[in-house]
């Protein structure tokens, strides 16, 4: 379904009880700027799905069950705002944030 809306810029998918994001689930959304996945049941940030999201500036993952952020989770993004509060994280690997170090303004 999402593959047919390639010019989509804002996607609000909060509070949908999502437990994962399919690897190719966001592949065609190269124009996406803001993605809200808050209030779901996601357990990790291992989004190879985000790797074609060159325009993604805001990612809201608040209120999930995320306990792990993969080192390559934010490769090819230009995140300005990353929301990870209310998860099960004890830390976020510096290697993951290194990918957005020059653009990230809000964490």
N, C-alpha and C positions, 0 to 999 in steps of 0.2 A: 504494500500500500504506500509506504513512505517513499519508495523509489520513484513514484510518479509526481512528486511535489519537489522537484529539484531546486526550486527557487525559494523554498520555505526558509524564513529567517529566525522565527521564534517558535519553539515547541514547548508547550506546557504539558508535561505528563506526570504531574505530581499526584500523589495519593491514589495510585492505580494498582497497588500490590504487586508491582513488577519485581521479580526476583533476579533477573539478569537482563542484559542488553545483548541481543544476538550480535555476533561478530560483524555481520554484514547489515545489521539493522539500520545503521545510519550512513552507510557507505555512499549513497547517492545524495546526501544532504550537504553538499559542499558549500552552500550559501548560509548554512545555519550560523547564527550569531549568539543566540541565547537558548540554552537547554536546561529545563527545570525537571529534574527527576527526584525532587524532594518527597519525603513521606512515603517511600516505597519500601521494598524488602531487599534491596541490593546488598550483597555481602562483600563485594570487592570492586575496585576500580582497575580493571584490566581491559580497557576499552580499545581494542584494535579497531573498534567501530569508529572511534574519534579520529583516527589517523588520516582521514580525508577531510576533516573539519577545519580547514585552514582559516576560516573566518570566525571560529568560535571564540567569543570573548567572555561569556558568562556561563558558568556551569554550577548549578545548584544541586548538591547531593545531600543536603541537610536532612536529618531524621531518617536515615536508613539503618542498616545493620552492618555497615562497612567496617571490616577489621583489617583490610589489606589494600594498599595502593601499589600497584605494579610500577616498577621503575620507568617503564615506557608508556605509562597511561596518558601522558599529555604531549607526546611527540607530535609535531606538526600543528599544534594549536597556538593561538596567540592570546591565551587567557589573560584577562585583566582582573576578573573576579572569580574566585573559587570558594564555594561554601561547603564545608565538610563538618560543621558542628552537629552534635547529637548523633554521633556514630559510635562505633566500638573501637576507634583507633587509639593506639597508645603512642604512635608517632607516624609521621609521613616521611618516607625515605627522601633524603636530600637529592638523590638521583632523579626522582620523579619531578621535584620542583625545579631542578636544574634546567629542565626543558623549557620552562616558562619564566625563568628568573628575570629576564629583561623586560617582560611585559606585565607580569603579575603586580597588581596594585592592592587587591583585597584578598586576604586569606582568612 
